[in-house]
Amino acid sequence: MGTVLSALAARRTLAVVILALTLAGTTNGFAATLGTGAGNLGAGNAAVGSCQASGAPAATYTVAYDAELGGYAVAAVTVTGLDTSCAGKTISLTLTGARSDSLGAAGGTVPAGGGSLTLAPGSTVAAGGVTGVSVAISG
C-alpha cells in the first residue's frame, strides 16, 4: 500500500512541475508580444527616445472658487519648459490624489516652438485633494 501511495505522490509532483513550467512559458510568451519603442511603450525593456532633451517639463495649477463644489477647484494647469522638438506631439496630464489616484485629466498638443501650454481639466477637481500632476508627451 505504501508503494502505491508513493507512486501516486510522485506522479502528482511531476504533474505540478509540468503545469508550472507550461504556465511560466506561456506568461513569458505573452509578455514578449508587447512592444516598446519611441512611439509607444508597453511592458518590456527598451531605450525610449524622448523629444524632451533639456530637463523635465514643470506643471503648476491655478484655482478658482466653485459654488457647486462649495470650495476651490483647479481652474487650469500650465505646463512649462516644453522643448521645441516636442512641437505637435500630444500632451496628457493627470491630477493625482494622496493615493496616486486620478482626480482629473486634460490633454492637448504641444505648441510650435515648445514653451508652455495651459489646459483646463475635463471635470471639476477639488484643489484640496490634489497632491501631484503627472505629464506625458507622446506621438
Protein Blocks (a to p, Z undefined) as FASTA:
>chain_A
ZZmmmmmmmmmmmmmmmmmmmmmmmmmmmmmmpccdfkbccedddddddfblgocadddd
dddddfklopacdfbdcdehiafklgoiacddddddfkopafbdcdddddehijiddddd
fbdcdfklpgbdcdddeZZ
